[in-house]
Amino acid sequence: MKKFLSLFFSIIIMTQTVISANAEFNAPKLSREEWDSLYASMISSNTLPTLNVGADETQVSLCWHAEKSNAVAEVRLADNEQMNNFKTFSGNKTPAETDEQIVCRVVLTGLEENSTYYYQWYTGDGWSDVYKYETKSFGDHKVMIVGDIQINEIYDGNNEEQMNIGYFWNNYLSEVLTKNPDISYLVTPGDNTSTGSTDEEWQTLLMPESLRSLPVAMAIGNHDKKGMTYNYFTNMPNEDYGRFFSGLDRDFWFRYGDVLYLFFDSTSGNAPDHMRFAKKAVEQNKDAKWRIGVVHHGIYGAGDAIGDMETEILLKNIFAPIFEVYELDLVITGHTHSQGRSHFMKSGKIKSEAPSGGTFVNPEGIVYLNSNCVRNVYDDNFDAEHLAYKLVEDEVTTYTTLEFKGDKLILETRRGDNSELLDSITIEKTVEFNDKTANKFFKKLLYKPIELLGFIYTMIDNLVRSFS
């Protein structure tokens, strides 16, 4: 019996050790001196790679800058740190924002779940250091959501504020990933940068080493759209530029296990293209169990989106009908720098209430999650009937995790400094989508005038921007 118990507990300890080793991110919390030194050593370049989600769970993608004269769009992938027997993946090269550089994009395919990989990319001066990427389960999994990261620009040569935000961003990621080592990927609803026009913003955003191991899906926010650098630092899957989009505008989707994500560019009021995009993405993923929408602006959100004419009149009427036609379960938003979550909403009204801590089986309606931001968090003094939860404490940053476990979606929002639980709900779903009801036909028919008005608005907006 003693031998049996000894063997039994040894197996448990070994299993726990393996799970722990295979789940940890390299996400160190840095002292201010350590961060300042790291920042000083990296800020003069713009060649850190972005690790983005792929079209599905078996893929991830990289995007990086290299000198035009010796750029090669290649990534090596191996199952060992020595890079023995590596496989080479080739991609494409596109123009960068300057004539001296090229943007390289490569998609890694054929990844298997619960596996450890090592990779390096060709920097132009040789192969990069080796980095580890660990896949998690392709079924049950956990997702991290963080709102407006909004890395500041360097203003008049003074980079102090950018350094401060970068320092906070690094240690924020350290808190989240240390407490949640089982996260598979990060979703951000836009405003990743402040001006969208400088390399330094992206270089600072990408400095935390944990981002070499954490794929990111990044929506476009109004601050990103102030410039065009999003075009040169991302490699999102299934991008849809529509028939009437212009400039930075695009929607995109990706699939992870049973979850379909639809990212809409809410800086564009182009209703016809948004509806067409949703239809195409859903029809290609009819077997998905969950449908999650991501937009930047705080539709049914917290904070100053309440009463804002653009959000309440234009964007809510453009996007909410699309979300309801295609029966989205959850919509992730940002923009207001205020944390909040709605009840289950349908046709502009509360379909059913969703208090914190509740479990809801096959609910009707959509939950809207409004994430705050990494810095400059606002207290929420705005009251609205649609809100089931809001954070009223000033300057408390947060993060949200979505955990998909069988028939359940568990949403938890926590403080970003100590991971204290603030809000949670569980949605249990045992029914399939019904995409062929007569009600949907009439909703699409009633949406036609909105498509026309959205198209007219977009054409006017594009014209105004062309002169600005």
ChimeraX attribute file (.defattr): number of C-alpha atoms within 10 A of each C-alpha:
attribute: neighborCount
match mode: 1-to-1
recipient: residues
	/A:1	6
	/A:2	7
	/A:3	7
	/A:4	9
	/A:5	10
	/A:6	10
	/A:7	12
	/A:8	11
	/A:9	11
	/A:10	12
	/A:11	12
	/A:12	11
	/A:13	12
	/A:14	11
	/A:15	12
	/A:16	12
	/A:17	12
	/A:18	11
	/A:19	13
	/A:20	12
	/A:21	11
	/A:22	18
	/A:23	21
	/A:24	18
	/A:25	24
	/A:26	19
	/A:27	21
	/A:28	16
	/A:29	18
	/A:30	16
	/A:31	11
	/A:32	13
	/A:33	10
	/A:34	11
	/A:35	21
	/A:36	16
	/A:37	11
	/A:38	15
	/A:39	19
	/A:40	10
	/A:41	10
	/A:42	15
	/A:43	19
	/A:44	11
	/A:45	11
	/A:46	19
	/A:47	22
	/A:48	21
	/A:49	23
	/A:50	24
	/A:51	25
	/A:52	27
	/A:53	28
	/A:54	25
	/A:55	20
	/A:56	18
	/A:57	24
	/A:58	18
	/A:59	19
	/A:60	25
	/A:61	24
	/A:62	26
	/A:63	25
	/A:64	25
	/A:65	27
	/A:66	23
	/A:67	17
	/A:68	17
	/A:69	10
	/A:70	13
	/A:71	19
	/A:72	23
	/A:73	24
	/A:74	21
	/A:75	24
	/A:76	20
	/A:77	23
	/A:78	19
	/A:79	17
	/A:80	15
	/A:81	14
	/A:82	10
	/A:83	16
	/A:84	10
	/A:85	11
	/A:86	15
	/A:87	13
	/A:88	14
	/A:89	15
	/A:90	15
	/A:91	16
	/A:92	14
	/A:93	20
	/A:94	13
	/A:95	14
	/A:96	20
	/A:97	17
	/A:98	8
	/A:99	9
	/A:100	11
	/A:101	18
	/A:102	25
	/A:103	24
	/A:104	28
	/A:105	25
	/A:106	20
	/A:107	22
	/A:108	20
	/A:109	15
	/A:110	9
	/A:111	16
	/A:112	16
	/A:113	14
	/A:114	14
	/A:115	13
	/A:116	18
	/A:117	19
	/A:118	19
	/A:119	25
	/A:120	19
	/A:121	25
	/A:122	19
	/A:123	23
	/A:124	18
	/A:125	11
	/A:126	12
	/A:127	14
	/A:128	14
	/A:129	10
	/A:130	17
	/A:131	17
	/A:132	20
	/A:133	21
	/A:134	20
	/A:135	24
	/A:136	21
	/A:137	16
	/A:138	16
	/A:139	15
	/A:140	16
	/A:141	19
	/A:142	22
	/A:143	17
	/A:144	23
	/A:145	21
	/A:146	26
	/A:147	30
	/A:148	27
	/A:149	23
	/A:150	27
	/A:151	27
	/A:152	25
	/A:153	24
	/A:154	15
	/A:155	10
	/A:156	6
	/A:157	7
	/A:158	10
	/A:159	14
	/A:160	14
	/A:161	14
	/A:162	22
	/A:163	22
	/A:164	16
	/A:165	19
	/A:166	27
	/A:167	25
	/A:168	19
	/A:169	21
	/A:170	23
	/A:171	20
	/A:172	21
	/A:173	24
	/A:174	23
	/A:175	18
	/A:176	23
	/A:177	21
	/A:178	18
	/A:179	13
	/A:180	18
	/A:181	17
	/A:182	23
	/A:183	25
	/A:184	23
	/A:185	23
	/A:186	19
	/A:187	22
	/A:188	26
	/A:189	32
	/A:190	29
	/A:191	26
	/A:192	28
	/A:193	29
	/A:194	23
	/A:195	20
	/A:196	26
	/A:197	19
	/A:198	19
	/A:199	20
	/A:200	21
	/A:201	24
	/A:202	28
	/A:203	23
	/A:204	25
	/A:205	24
	/A:206	22
	/A:207	21
	/A:208	24
	/A:209	16
	/A:210	21
	/A:211	23
	/A:212	22
	/A:213	23
	/A:214	24
	/A:215	23
	/A:216	24
	/A:217	25
	/A:218	24
	/A:219	26
	/A:220	29
	/A:221	26
	/A:222	21
	/A:223	19
	/A:224	23
	/A:225	22
	/A:226	15
	/A:227	17
	/A:228	16
	/A:229	21
	/A:230	21
	/A:231	17
	/A:232	20
	/A:233	27
	/A:234	21
	/A:235	26
	/A:236	24
	/A:237	21
	/A:238	14
	/A:239	16
	/A:240	19
	/A:241	17
	/A:242	16
	/A:243	10
	/A:244	15
	/A:245	21
	/A:246	13
	/A:247	13
	/A:248	18
	/A:249	20
	/A:250	23
	/A:251	26
	/A:252	23
	/A:253	26
	/A:254	21
	/A:255	21
	/A:256	21
	/A:257	17
	/A:258	17
	/A:259	18
	/A:260	23
	/A:261	23
	/A:262	24
	/A:263	28
	/A:264	25
	/A:265	26
	/A:266	29
	/A:267	20
	/A:268	26
	/A:269	25
	/A:270	27
	/A:271	28
	/A:272	20
	/A:273	22
	/A:274	25
	/A:275	21
	/A:276	14
	/A:277	22
	/A:278	21
	/A:279	14
	/A:280	12
	/A:281	19
	/A:282	18
	/A:283	11
	/A:284	9
	/A:285	15
	/A:286	12
	/A:287	13
	/A:288	17
	/A:289	18
	/A:290	22
	/A:291	21
	/A:292	19
	/A:293	21
	/A:294	29
	/A:295	27
	/A:296	28
	/A:297	26
	/A:298	31
	/A:299	26
	/A:300	28
	/A:301	28
	/A:302	34
	/A:303	27
	/A:304	18
	/A:305	21
	/A:306	18
	/A:307	13
	/A:308	12
	/A:309	11
	/A:310	11
	/A:311	20
	/A:312	15
	/A:313	11
	/A:314	16
	/A:315	20
	/A:316	18
	/A:317	20
	/A:318	24
	/A:319	20
	/A:320	19
	/A:321	21
	/A:322	21
	/A:323	22
	/A:324	17
	/A:325	21
	/A:326	18
	/A:327	19
	/A:328	21
	/A:329	23
	/A:330	22
	/A:331	26
	/A:332	26
	/A:333	33
	/A:334	30
	/A:335	27
	/A:336	25
	/A:337	27
	/A:338	33
	/A:339	31
	/A:340	27
	/A:341	28
	/A:342	27
	/A:343	24
	/A:344	22
	/A:345	22
	/A:346	17
	/A:347	12
	/A:348	12
	/A:349	12
	/A:350	19
	/A:351	16
	/A:352	15
	/A:353	17
	/A:354	24
	/A:355	17
	/A:356	17
	/A:357	13
	/A:358	13
	/A:359	17
	/A:360	18
	/A:361	14
	/A:362	14
	/A:363	17
	/A:364	15
	/A:365	21
	/A:366	24
	/A:367	27
	/A:368	27
	/A:369	28
	/A:370	32
	/A:371	31
	/A:372	31
	/A:373	28
	/A:374	26
	/A:375	20
	/A:376	17
	/A:377	19
	/A:378	21
	/A:379	19
	/A:380	19
	/A:381	14
	/A:382	14
	/A:383	13
	/A:384	15
	/A:385	10
	/A:386	22
	/A:387	23
	/A:388	18
	/A:389	19
	/A:390	23
	/A:391	21
	/A:392	16
	/A:393	14
	/A:394	12
	/A:395	16
	/A:396	21
	/A:397	25
	/A:398	29
	/A:399	25
	/A:400	28
	/A:401	21
	/A:402	18
	/A:403	19
	/A:404	21
	/A:405	13
	/A:406	14
	/A:407	16
	/A:408	18
	/A:409	23
	/A:410	17
	/A:411	20
	/A:412	19
	/A:413	24
	/A:414	19
	/A:415	17
	/A:416	22
	/A:417	17
	/A:418	12
	/A:419	16
	/A:420	11
	/A:421	14
	/A:422	17
	/A:423	21
	/A:424	21
	/A:425	17
	/A:426	20
	/A:427	20
	/A:428	17
	/A:429	17
	/A:430	10
	/A:431	10
	/A:432	12
	/A:433	14
	/A:434	10
	/A:435	15
	/A:436	9
	/A:437	9
	/A:438	8
	/A:439	11
	/A:440	17
	/A:441	13
	/A:442	11
	/A:443	14
	/A:444	16
	/A:445	11
	/A:446	12
	/A:447	18
	/A:448	13
	/A:449	12
	/A:450	20
	/A:451	21
	/A:452	14
	/A:453	17
	/A:454	22
	/A:455	20
	/A:456	15
	/A:457	17
	/A:458	20
	/A:459	17
	/A:460	12
	/A:461	13
	/A:462	17
	/A:463	11
	/A:464	10
	/A:465	10
	/A:466	9
	/A:467	6
	/A:468	6
